[in-house]
Amino acid sequence: MRRALTSLLLLGSCLAAPLAYAASPPKQPEQGPGGTDYTIAEIVKRGIGTASSGTYVFHGAGPASEPRPVVVFLHSWGAVNPALYGGWIDHLARRGYLVLYPRFQEVNRSRPADASGLAETLIRNALATLSEDASARPDLERVAYIGHSAGVLIALNLAAGAGASEIPSPKLIFGLMPGGIASTEKEKGILLRDLSAVDASTLLITMSGDRDYIPSDRASRRILQETTGIPASRKLFMRVASDDHGYPALTATLASPGSPKPDYDAAAIKLMPDPPRDPKQKNTWRWSADMALTGPQTILTQQLGNNGTDTLDYLAFWKTFDMAAEAAFAGRDAASLRRDPKFIDMGTWTDGWPVRRLSADMPKVQGDEDKQEKGPRRRLNLAPTETRQSLSEFLNGRS
């Protein structure tokens, strides 16, 4: 009995040893893009609009010394609670942004076809309400859109219709894991507007993870092709690579942008109740099948709520957006970002091994192959062969 117990303890220690000595991934930087050098300690959380049609607003407490740049955060289909992206929203607000989270969907009661128009109305009303607010002070010359999944398509529709809808045109569209494009009005998904109307000065970045990347790649290719008004020098296709060198492993999935933070739970943010319906007014609402969440949409929303905040958030999403927004607001193009090694760097594991870097490529146009500047020459920790091949196919328009 004693010999068996000793063998069991030895086996357990052998299994635990690799985990105990495994390298850890990088933590959030102490300063710079994606870092914790925040100047704002307290965040105001408020709602504008009604329970079924409202916008959640986040910004630093107290009067703003200067106008705040605006981030419009457009969630994936079904992820109406800002707590699902609360870590990122908190990071943005503490860095001085005015963050708008329009709830353009009432789950299982609204249609994807109506989402873009509702988002326009919500943003326009929120900015009108905040225009005279000394704490909010939105800077309409510095506006960026962050979109996730279906939210990317809505961000593009908003940008395409900015002039007619009287909402500010974004300087940056940062689209993560785009998907859910509808081909016809009867098909479930978001129908894209004429994307050639997106302003030429917009910096457009789409990003996929290397897990389940094919749908996002296809959507990205269409987006980059149809935004013909934006020159290729202002577009980037990026990919986040998974890395299992240490523990916990970093896995770039569709849910990776989720960074749950209970402080941003919608239940704690008051929105006005919907006004009572006039009994004399005919109820025109009718349920349709495209209002219901699909199985994958339900699973993605659940995964967002269970996704821990990790290195991918700090360095792939938060840092990359911070640097892209700074470049966009300064009028710089995508080539300037690619020239900066920090833009694609992901730091190192605690044993000094580099975390797999981001990929960043500008779509090529005919006759422009020799004109584009090459990215950083360092070849450490490149994406795997199959990922490099898919990027090449993506940029050359092949599935």
C-alpha positions in Angstrom: 0.0 0.0 0.0 2.8 2.4 0.9 4.7 1.5 -2.3 1.5 2.3 -4.4 1.0 5.6 -2.6 4.6 6.6 -3.2 4.3 5.8 -6.9 1.1 7.8 -7.2 2.7 10.8 -5.5 5.7 10.6 -7.8 3.4 10.4 -10.9 1.5 13.5 -9.7 4.6 15.5 -9.1 5.9 14.6 -12.6 2.6 15.8 -14.1 2.6 19.0 -12.0 6.2 19.9 -12.7 5.9 21.0 -16.3 2.9 23.2 -15.3 4.8 24.7 -12.4 7.8 25.6 -14.6 5.8 26.6 -17.7 6.5 30.1 -19.0 3.8 32.7 -18.5 2.5 35.1 -21.1 3.2 38.9 -20.9 1.1 41.0 -18.6 -0.5 44.3 -19.5 2.3 46.9 -20.2 2.9 49.5 -17.6 3.0 52.3 -20.1 2.4 53.2 -23.7 -0.2 51.8 -26.1 -2.3 49.2 -24.3 -0.7 50.1 -21.0 -1.8 50.8 -17.5 -0.5 54.4 -17.3 -4.0 55.8 -16.9 -4.6 59.4 -16.0 -8.3 58.8 -15.1 -9.3 57.0 -12.0 -13.1 57.3 -11.9 -15.4 56.4 -14.9 -18.9 57.8 -15.4 -21.4 55.2 -16.6 -24.7 56.4 -17.9 -27.5 55.6 -20.3 -29.1 57.8 -23.0 -32.4 56.7 -24.5 -34.9 54.0 -23.5 -34.7 50.4 -22.3 -35.3 49.0 -25.8 -33.4 51.7 -27.7 -30.6 53.2 -25.8 -26.9 54.0 -25.8 -24.5 53.3 -22.9 -22.0 56.1 -22.4 -18.6 55.9 -20.5 -16.1 58.7 -19.9 -13.8 60.1 -17.1 -15.5 61.8 -14.2 -15.3 65.6 -13.8 -15.1 68.4 -16.3 -13.0 67.6 -19.4 -10.0 69.9 -19.8 -10.3 69.4 -23.6 -12.7 67.6 -26.0 -12.6 63.9 -25.7 -11.9 61.7 -28.8 -14.9 59.4 -29.4 -15.0 55.6 -29.8 -18.3 54.1 -31.0 -18.2 50.4 -29.9 -20.4 48.2 -32.1 -21.0 44.8 -30.5 -21.5 41.4 -32.1 -25.0 40.2 -32.8 -26.5 39.3 -29.4 -23.8 40.9 -27.2 -26.0 43.8 -26.1 -24.4 44.0 -22.6 -21.3 46.2 -22.5 -20.0 44.1 -19.6 -18.9 41.5 -22.2 -16.3 44.0 -23.5 -16.0 45.8 -20.1 -12.3 45.4 -19.8 -11.6 47.1 -23.1 -14.2 49.8 -22.5 -12.6 50.5 -19.1 -9.2 50.8 -20.8 -10.5 53.2 -23.4 -12.4 55.4 -20.9 -9.4 55.6 -18.6 -7.2 56.7 -21.5 -9.5 59.7 -22.1 -12.0 58.5 -24.7 -15.7 59.1 -24.7 -17.1 55.6 -25.4 -20.5 55.1 -26.9 -22.1 51.6 -26.9 -25.3 51.9 -28.9 -27.6 48.9 -28.3 -28.8 48.6 -31.8 -30.5 45.3 -31.2 -33.3 44.1 -28.9 -32.5 40.4 -28.7 -35.1 38.2 -30.4 -37.3 41.2 -31.1 -35.3 43.2 -33.8 -34.2 42.4 -37.3 -30.6 42.7 -38.6 -32.0 44.7 -41.5 -33.0 47.5 -39.1 -29.7 47.6 -37.0 -27.7 50.1 -39.1 -30.5 52.6 -39.2 -31.2 52.3 -35.5 -27.5 52.6 -34.7 -27.4 55.9 -36.6 -30.3 57.3 -34.7 -28.8 56.2 -31.3 -25.4 57.8 -32.1 -26.9 61.0 -33.4 -29.2 61.4 -30.4 -26.4 60.5 -27.9 -24.0 63.0 -29.4 -26.6 65.7 -29.5 -27.3 65.1 -25.8 -23.6 65.1 -24.9 -22.6 68.1 -27.0 -23.2 70.6 -24.2 -22.0 68.3 -21.4 -18.9 69.7 -19.7 -17.7 66.2 -18.7 -18.3 64.4 -22.0 -17.2 67.1 -24.5 -17.2 64.9 -27.6 -14.5 65.8 -30.2 -16.3 65.1 -33.5 -13.0 65.5 -35.5 -11.5 62.5 -33.7 -14.0 59.6 -34.0 -13.2 55.9 -34.3 -15.4 52.9 -34.7 -14.6 49.5 -33.1 -16.7 46.7 -34.5 -16.8 43.0 -33.6 -18.3 40.4 -35.9 -21.6 41.8 -37.2 -20.7 45.1 -35.5 -17.9 45.5 -38.2 -20.6 45.5 -40.9 -22.7 48.0 -39.1 -19.6 50.2 -38.6 -19.0 50.2 -42.3 -22.7 51.0 -43.1 -22.5 53.9 -40.6 -19.3 55.2 -42.3 -20.9 54.8 -45.8 -24.0 56.8 -44.7 -22.3 59.4 -42.4 -23.1 62.4 -44.6 -26.8 61.7 -45.0 -27.4 60.6 -41.4 -25.6 63.5 -39.9 -23.3 61.5 -37.7 -19.5 62.1 -37.8 -17.4 60.2 -40.3 -14.8 58.0 -38.5 -11.1 58.5 -39.0 -10.6 54.8 -38.1 -12.6 51.7 -38.5 -11.1 48.9 -36.4 -13.0 45.7 -37.4 -12.4 42.4 -35.5 -13.5 39.1 -36.9 -16.1 40.5 -39.4 -18.9 38.2 -40.3 -22.6 37.8 -41.0 -22.9 39.5 -44.4 -26.3 39.0 -46.0 -26.6 38.7 -49.8 -30.3 39.7 -49.9 -32.8 41.4 -47.7 -34.5 38.1 -47.0 -31.2 36.4 -45.9 -30.3 36.5 -42.2 -27.4 38.9 -41.6 -26.4 42.5 -42.2 -26.8 43.8 -45.8 -23.9 46.0 -46.7 -24.5 49.5 -48.1 -22.5 51.0 -51.0 -19.1 50.9 -49.3 -17.5 53.0 -52.0 -19.1 56.0 -50.1 -16.8 55.5 -47.1 -14.5 58.6 -46.9 -11.1 58.3 -48.5 -9.4 59.6 -45.4 -10.6 56.7 -43.3 -8.0 54.2 -42.0 -9.5 50.8 -42.3 -8.2 47.7 -40.4 -9.7 44.3 -40.4 -8.4 41.6 -38.1 -8.9 37.8 -37.9 -7.8 35.2 -35.4 -6.1 32.0 -36.7 -8.9 29.9 -35.3 -12.0 29.8 -37.4 -10.5 32.4 -39.7 -12.0 31.4 -43.0 -15.4 33.2 -42.6 -13.6 36.4 -41.3 -11.1 36.3 -44.1 -13.9 36.1 -46.7 -15.7 39.0 -45.1 -12.5 41.0 -44.8 -11.7 40.5 -48.5 -15.1 41.7 -49.5 -14.9 44.7 -47.2 -11.4 45.7 -48.5 -12.5 45.2 -52.1 -15.7 47.2 -51.9 -14.3 50.2 -50.0 -13.0 51.5 -53.3 -12.9 55.1 -52.1 -10.2 54.3 -49.6 -6.7 53.9 -51.1 -4.8 50.7 -50.5 -2.3 52.7 -48.5 -4.9 53.2 -45.8 -6.0 49.6 -45.5 -4.6 46.8 -43.4 -5.5 43.1 -43.1 -4.2 41.7 -39.8 -4.2 38.3 -38.2 -3.7 37.3 -34.5 -1.8 34.0 -34.0 -2.4 31.5 -31.3 0.6 30.5 -29.1 0.9 27.5 -26.8 4.6 28.0 -25.8 3.7 28.4 -22.2 0.7 28.4 -19.8 -2.0 29.5 -20.1 -1.9 29.2 -23.9 -3.1 32.1 -26.0 -5.8 31.1 -28.4 -7.1 33.6 -31.1 -10.8 32.7 -31.5 -13.9 34.6 -32.6 -14.5 35.4 -28.9 -11.0 36.6 -28.1 -12.0 40.4 -28.1 -14.3 39.7 -25.1 -13.0 41.0 -21.8 -15.8 40.6 -19.2 -15.9 43.2 -16.4 -19.0 43.2 -14.1 -18.5 46.9 -13.3 -19.9 47.6 -16.8 -23.0 45.4 -16.5 -26.0 46.9 -18.2 -28.2 46.1 -15.3 -26.4 48.7 -13.2 -26.8 51.5 -15.8 -30.2 53.1 -15.9 -32.1 53.7 -19.1 -35.5 55.4 -19.2 -38.4 52.9 -19.5 -40.1 52.7 -22.8 -43.1 55.0 -23.0 -46.5 53.3 -22.7 -48.0 52.4 -26.1 -51.0 54.4 -27.2 -53.9 51.8 -27.1 -55.4 53.5 -30.1 -52.3 53.0 -32.1 -52.2 49.7 -34.1 -49.4 47.4 -33.1 -47.4 46.8 -36.3 -44.7 44.6 -34.7 -44.5 41.1 -36.1 -42.0 38.4 -35.2 -39.8 37.0 -38.0 -37.3 34.2 -38.0 -34.3 36.5 -38.6 -34.9 38.1 -35.1 -33.8 34.9 -33.3 -30.2 34.3 -32.5 -28.6 31.4 -34.4 -26.8 28.7 -32.6 -23.3 30.1 -33.4 -24.4 33.6 -32.4 -25.7 32.2 -29.0 -22.5 30.3 -28.5 -20.3 33.3 -29.4 -22.2 35.5 -26.9 -21.7 32.9 -24.2 -18.0 32.5 -25.0 -17.6 36.3 -24.8 -18.8 36.1 -21.2 -16.4 33.4 -20.3 -13.4 34.7 -22.1 -10.7 35.9 -19.7 -8.8 39.1 -20.3 -5.3 38.1 -21.4 -2.2 39.0 -23.5 -4.3 39.0 -26.7 -6.5 41.7 -25.3 -3.6 43.9 -24.0 -1.3 43.6 -27.0 -3.3 42.3 -30.0 -6.5 44.4 -29.6 -6.0 47.3 -27.1 -2.4 48.2 -28.0 -3.1 47.9 -31.8 -6.2 50.1 -31.6 -4.4 52.7 -29.5 -1.6 52.9 -32.0 -4.0 52.9 -35.0 -6.2 55.6 -33.5 -3.1 57.8 -32.8 -2.0 57.4 -36.5 -5.5 57.9 -37.9 -6.1 61.1 -35.9 -2.7 62.4 -37.0 -3.6 61.7 -40.7 -0.9 59.0 -41.1 -1.5 55.9 -43.3 -1.2 52.1 -42.9 2.4 52.1 -44.1 3.5 54.2 -41.2 2.0 51.6 -38.8 3.7 48.7 -40.6 7.1 50.4 -40.4 6.8 50.5 -36.6 8.0 47.1 -35.2 6.0 47.8 -32.0 2.8 47.6 -33.9 3.0 43.8 -34.5 5.2 42.9 -31.5 3.5 40.8 -28.9 6.2 40.8 -26.2 7.9 37.7 -24.7 7.0 34.8 -22.5 8.6 34.9 -19.0 11.4 32.6 -20.3 12.3 35.2 -23.0 10.7 33.4 -25.9 8.9 35.8 -28.3 5.1 35.5 -28.4 3.9 34.9 -32.0 3.7 38.3 -33.7 0.7 39.8 -35.5 0.6 39.8 -39.2 -0.2 43.1 -41.0 -0.5 43.4 -44.7 -1.8 46.0 -47.1 -3.9 44.7 -50.0 -2.0 45.0 -53.3 -3.4 46.8 -56.3 -2.3 46.1 -59.9 1.1 47.6 -60.6 1.7 48.5 -57.0 3.6 45.4 -55.9 7.0 47.1 -56.1 5.8 50.4 -54.6 4.6 49.2 -51.2 7.1 49.4 -48.4 8.2 46.2 -46.8 7.4 45.6 -43.2 9.8 44.9 -40.4 12.6 42.5 -41.5 12.8 40.5 -38.3 11.8 36.9 -39.0 11.5 35.6 -35.5 8.4 33.8 -34.5 6.5 33.9 -37.8 3.1 32.5 -38.4 2.9 28.8 -39.3 3.2 27.7 -42.9 -0.6 27.2 -43.3 -1.3 30.7 -41.9 1.3 32.3 -44.2 -0.3 30.5 -47.2 -3.8 31.7 -46.3 -2.6 35.2 -46.0 -1.0 35.1 -49.4 -4.2 33.6 -50.8 -6.2 36.3 -49.1 -4.2 39.1 -50.5 -4.4 37.7 -54.0 -8.2 37.2 -53.8 -8.2 33.4 -53.5 -10.2 31.4 -50.9 
